[in-house]
Amino acid sequence: MNNSSFQLIKELMDLQATSGAEDQVREYLKKNIHDKVDELVTDGLGSLFGVKHAKKKDAPVVMVAAHMDEVGFMVESIKSNGLLSVVSLGGWNMQVVSAQRFTLQTEQGDFPVVSSSVPPHLLKDKNQTPELSQLSFDGGFSSKEEAESFGVRPGDAIVPDAETIPMANSSRVLGKAFDNRYGVAMVIDLLRNLANVDLDYTLVAGATVQEEVGLRGAKSAVELIKPDFFIAVDASPANDISGSKEAMGQLGEGFLVRVQDPGMLTPRKIIRWMVGLAEEHKINYQYYFAKGGTDAVAAQVGHTGIPSCVIGCPARYIHTHQSIFDMKDYESAKEIILTVIKDLNKNKIKEFQTF
């Protein structure tokens, strides 16, 4: 395992930042890229990007985007007994929500909470999966008044609480929010490697907000930056737990070349180019057809149509407290994004815009 890569991804995954409350990740990203770029830019929602300006004024713009937010919840109301009703931020499988530790973020500070569960002794139907409306979040408050005295208010964020740790073989890692602290780590690693490299285009690399609730940050960020080419770096669900080698997203088999998802078709010439680079440089890759979208969906239909692609990384059990990923896949993704960025130039970008 590359210890520096693991430390970077661990620090990012252990941060707590759900949609609309991305402050911790934004500050970490700013701290780690501000001296690697010519300037920092933000949009009105809070997305943050570092800009490396090309020397030529008419140079195209390439945008590399992760997203800062992880799935979580938001306080909707406080019950008279002090328990909290919530709304979800991002997609959750309700089977994994009960009896988990979370952090409640209030203006007065952060407090531990746990999602409610029903003991088997009290279940009428032992196969029943609760709906979100049947769950509460318990901060140990004895009343609504006590909860309010600690600063709890509707709109407060509730974020999963879990530590990132290496697993037995030291290649695989366990922790929350690999979706999409993977992408934020990619951006930081990329800008570190390009600190003294001149490019044929202006590079804008950073992370959006509110991806998990409808790609909102990408829409405003693309409008601000107006890129000529767009690369999303995002995690995707591995579907390999059955043992089938035909399943999409195999841990340890390389980065993901996303071909299609419900919101986009990656242009074939971009796929051929990326796969060609991977094969030339002996970087492990795997084709991927996705059930969900990324910020590339918002970018591809922006303006008059922006050539877009995704450099993905698989992880098991995403959108839970405990996802598992393989550092070999992370390193493959790091290799290909640096290779792609160095291979891109003004003529190639124009080729991707031409039919």
C-alpha positions in Angstrom: 0.0 0.0 0.0 1.2 3.5 -0.8 1.2 5.1 2.7 0.9 8.7 1.4 -2.1 7.8 -0.8 -3.8 6.0 2.1 -3.2 8.8 4.5 -4.7 11.3 2.1 -7.8 9.2 1.5 -8.2 8.4 5.2 -8.1 12.1 6.2 -10.7 12.9 3.6 -13.0 10.0 4.3 -13.0 10.7 8.1 -14.2 14.2 7.5 -18.0 14.7 7.9 -19.7 16.6 5.1 -23.2 15.8 3.7 -25.0 17.8 1.1 -25.4 21.5 1.9 -22.9 21.1 4.8 -19.6 20.5 2.9 -17.5 23.0 5.0 -15.0 20.5 6.3 -14.1 19.1 2.9 -14.1 22.5 1.3 -11.5 23.8 3.8 -9.4 20.7 3.5 -9.4 21.0 -0.3 -8.5 24.7 -0.1 -5.7 24.1 2.3 -4.2 21.4 0.1 -4.4 23.0 -3.4 -4.1 26.8 -2.9 -0.3 26.8 -3.4 -0.5 24.5 -6.4 -2.6 26.7 -8.6 -2.7 30.3 -9.9 -6.1 31.1 -8.3 -9.1 29.6 -6.5 -12.6 30.2 -7.7 -16.0 29.4 -6.1 -19.6 29.6 -7.3 -22.6 30.8 -5.4 -23.4 27.3 -3.9 -19.9 26.7 -2.5 -18.1 24.5 -5.1 -14.3 25.2 -5.1 -11.8 24.9 -7.9 -8.2 25.6 -8.4 -7.1 27.2 -11.8 -3.9 26.6 -13.6 -3.8 29.2 -16.4 -2.4 28.4 -19.8 0.2 30.8 -21.2 -1.9 31.4 -24.3 -5.0 33.5 -24.0 -7.1 31.6 -26.5 -6.4 28.2 -24.8 -9.3 25.8 -24.2 -10.5 25.0 -20.6 -10.5 21.5 -19.2 -12.5 20.9 -16.0 -11.8 18.0 -13.6 -14.5 17.7 -10.9 -15.1 15.5 -7.9 -17.9 16.2 -5.4 -17.5 17.0 -1.7 -20.7 15.7 -0.2 -21.6 12.3 1.2 -25.0 10.9 1.8 -26.6 11.8 5.1 -29.8 13.2 6.7 -31.2 16.6 7.8 -33.3 17.3 10.8 -36.9 17.9 9.8 -38.5 18.4 13.3 -37.9 17.7 17.0 -40.5 15.5 18.7 -41.8 16.3 22.2 -39.6 13.4 23.6 -36.5 14.9 22.1 -36.1 12.4 19.2 -35.5 13.8 15.7 -37.5 13.3 12.5 -35.3 13.6 9.4 -35.3 13.8 5.6 -32.6 12.0 3.6 -29.8 13.6 1.7 -29.0 11.3 -1.1 -29.9 7.7 -1.8 -30.1 5.2 1.2 -31.0 1.6 1.4 -33.2 1.6 4.5 -32.0 -1.8 5.5 -28.6 -0.3 6.5 -29.8 2.9 8.4 -31.1 1.5 11.7 -28.9 1.4 14.8 -25.9 3.3 13.3 -23.9 6.1 14.8 -24.1 9.6 13.3 -23.0 13.1 14.1 -25.5 15.9 14.5 -24.0 19.2 13.4 -25.5 22.2 15.1 -24.5 25.9 15.6 -23.4 25.0 19.2 -21.3 22.1 18.2 -21.3 18.4 17.1 -23.2 15.8 19.1 -23.5 12.0 18.8 -26.8 10.5 17.7 -27.9 7.0 16.8 -30.6 6.0 14.3 -33.5 4.2 16.0 -34.2 0.5 15.7 -36.8 -2.0 16.9 -35.6 -4.9 19.0 -36.6 -8.3 17.5 -38.7 -8.9 20.6 -41.1 -6.1 19.6 -41.3 -6.8 15.9 -44.6 -8.0 14.5 -43.1 -8.8 11.2 -39.4 -9.8 11.5 -38.9 -9.4 7.7 -40.2 -5.8 7.7 -37.9 -3.1 6.4 -38.7 0.2 8.1 -39.5 3.3 6.1 -37.7 6.6 6.8 -40.8 8.0 8.4 -40.8 5.2 11.0 -37.2 6.0 12.1 -36.0 8.6 14.5 -32.6 9.8 15.4 -31.8 9.8 19.1 -29.3 12.2 20.7 -30.2 11.2 24.2 -32.2 14.4 24.7 -35.1 14.0 27.2 -37.4 16.5 25.6 -37.8 19.0 22.7 -36.8 21.8 25.0 -33.5 20.1 26.0 -32.6 19.4 22.4 -33.2 23.0 21.6 -31.1 24.1 24.5 -28.1 22.3 22.8 -28.8 24.3 19.6 -30.7 21.6 17.7 -32.8 23.1 14.9 -34.6 21.9 11.7 -32.1 21.9 8.9 -29.2 20.7 11.0 -27.0 18.0 9.2 -26.7 14.4 10.4 -23.6 12.7 9.0 -22.4 9.1 9.3 -19.7 8.5 11.9 -17.1 5.8 11.0 -13.3 5.5 11.0 -11.3 4.6 7.9 -9.1 1.6 8.5 -6.9 -0.8 6.5 -8.1 -4.4 6.2 -6.1 -7.6 6.8 -4.3 -7.7 3.4 -3.4 -4.0 3.6 -4.6 -3.5 0.1 -8.3 -3.0 0.9 -9.7 -0.3 3.0 -12.9 0.0 5.1 -14.7 3.3 5.8 -17.5 5.7 4.9 -17.8 8.3 2.1 -15.4 6.7 -0.4 -18.2 8.2 -2.6 -16.8 10.7 -3.2 -13.7 11.5 -1.2 -12.0 9.3 -3.7 -12.6 12.1 -6.3 -11.4 14.8 -3.9 -8.2 12.9 -3.3 -7.7 12.5 -7.0 -7.9 16.2 -7.5 -5.4 16.9 -4.8 -3.0 14.2 -6.1 -3.4 15.5 -9.6 -2.6 19.2 -8.7 0.4 18.1 -6.6 1.8 16.2 -9.6 1.2 19.1 -12.0 2.6 21.8 -9.8 5.6 22.4 -12.1 4.0 21.2 -15.4 2.9 23.6 -18.2 -0.2 22.5 -20.1 -1.6 23.4 -23.5 -4.9 24.5 -21.9 -6.2 26.0 -18.7 -6.9 23.4 -16.1 -9.7 23.9 -13.6 -9.7 21.2 -11.0 -11.8 20.9 -7.8 -15.0 19.7 -6.3 -18.7 20.5 -6.4 -21.3 20.5 -3.7 -24.7 18.9 -3.5 -24.1 16.1 -6.1 -26.0 13.6 -4.0 -29.2 15.6 -4.2 -29.4 16.2 -7.9 -26.0 17.3 -9.3 -26.8 20.8 -8.2 -23.3 22.0 -7.7 -22.1 20.8 -11.1 -24.8 22.8 -12.9 -23.7 26.1 -11.3 -20.0 25.3 -11.5 -20.2 24.4 -15.2 -22.1 27.6 -15.8 -19.3 29.6 -14.1 -16.3 27.9 -15.7 -17.7 27.1 -19.2 -15.2 24.2 -19.9 -14.4 22.8 -23.3 -13.8 19.3 -21.9 -15.1 17.8 -18.6 -13.8 14.9 -16.5 -15.7 13.7 -13.5 -13.9 11.6 -10.9 -16.4 9.6 -8.9 -16.8 6.3 -7.1 -19.3 3.7 -8.3 -20.8 0.6 -6.7 -18.9 -2.7 -7.1 -21.3 -5.5 -7.8 -18.8 -8.4 -7.4 -19.9 -9.9 -4.0 -21.5 -12.9 -5.8 -18.1 -13.9 -7.1 -19.2 -13.6 -10.7 -16.4 -12.3 -12.9 -19.0 -10.9 -15.3 -20.4 -8.5 -12.7 -19.7 -4.8 -13.1 -17.1 -3.2 -10.9 -14.5 -5.8 -9.7 -12.3 -4.8 -6.7 -8.7 -4.9 -7.6 -9.2 -4.9 -11.4 -8.5 -1.3 -12.2 -10.2 2.0 -12.7 -13.7 2.2 -14.3 -14.2 3.4 -17.9 -17.9 4.5 -17.7 -19.5 3.8 -21.0 -23.2 4.6 -20.2 -25.5 5.5 -17.3 -29.1 6.7 -17.2 -28.0 10.3 -17.8 -25.2 10.1 -20.4 -23.5 8.2 -23.2 -19.7 8.7 -23.1 -18.6 9.7 -26.7 -17.1 6.7 -28.3 -14.0 8.5 -29.5 -13.3 9.5 -25.9 -13.7 5.9 -24.7 -11.3 4.7 -27.4 -8.7 7.3 -26.5 -8.8 6.6 -22.8 -8.7 2.8 -23.2 -5.8 3.3 -25.7 -3.8 5.3 -23.2 -4.5 2.7 -20.4 -3.3 -0.1 -22.6 -0.3 1.8 -23.8 0.8 2.6 -20.3 -0.3 -0.8 -18.9 -2.8 0.7 -16.5 -5.5 -1.8 -15.4 -9.0 -0.8 -16.4 -12.5 -2.2 -16.7 -15.6 -1.1 -18.6 -18.5 0.0 -16.6 -22.3 0.5 -17.2 -23.8 2.4 -14.3 -27.3 2.6 -12.7 -26.7 6.1 -11.4 -25.3 9.3 -12.7 -22.3 11.7 -11.9 -21.6 15.3 -12.4 -20.7 14.5 -16.0 -24.4 14.2 -16.7 -24.9 17.9 -15.8 -21.7 18.9 -17.7 -22.5 17.0 -20.9 -25.7 18.8 -21.5 -24.3 22.2 -20.4 -24.2 25.1 -22.9 -24.1 23.6 -26.5 -22.9 20.2 -25.2 -19.5 19.6 -23.4 -17.5 16.5 -24.3 -17.5 14.6 -21.0 -16.2 11.4 -19.4 -15.9 9.7 -16.0 -12.8 8.2 -14.4 -14.3 5.9 -11.8 -13.2 3.7 -9.0 -15.3 0.8 -7.6 -16.3 0.2 -4.0 -18.5 -2.2 -2.3 -21.4 -1.1 -0.1 -21.3 2.6 -1.0 -23.9 4.9 0.6 -23.4 3.2 3.9 -21.2 3.6 7.0 -18.8 0.8 5.7 -17.6 0.8 2.1 -14.7 -1.3 1.0 -12.3 -0.3 -1.8 -9.0 -1.5 -3.1 -5.9 0.8 -3.1 -4.8 -0.9 -6.3 -7.8 0.6 -8.1 -7.1 4.0 -6.5 -3.6 3.9 -7.9 -4.8 2.9 -11.3 -7.2 5.8 -11.3 -4.4 8.1 -10.2 -2.2 6.9 -13.1 -4.8 7.3 -15.8 -6.0 10.7 -14.8 -2.4 12.1 -14.8 -1.8 10.3 -18.2 -5.0 11.7 -19.6 -4.3 15.3 -18.5 -0.8 15.2 -19.9 -2.0 13.7 -23.2 -4.7 16.3 -23.7 -4.0 19.3 -25.9 -5.8 21.9 -27.9 -6.1 19.8 -31.1 -7.3 16.7 -29.3 -10.0 18.8 -27.5 -11.1 20.2 -30.8 -11.3 16.7 -32.2 -13.6 15.7 -29.4 -15.9 18.6 -30.3 -16.0 17.8 -34.0 -18.2 15.3 -35.8 
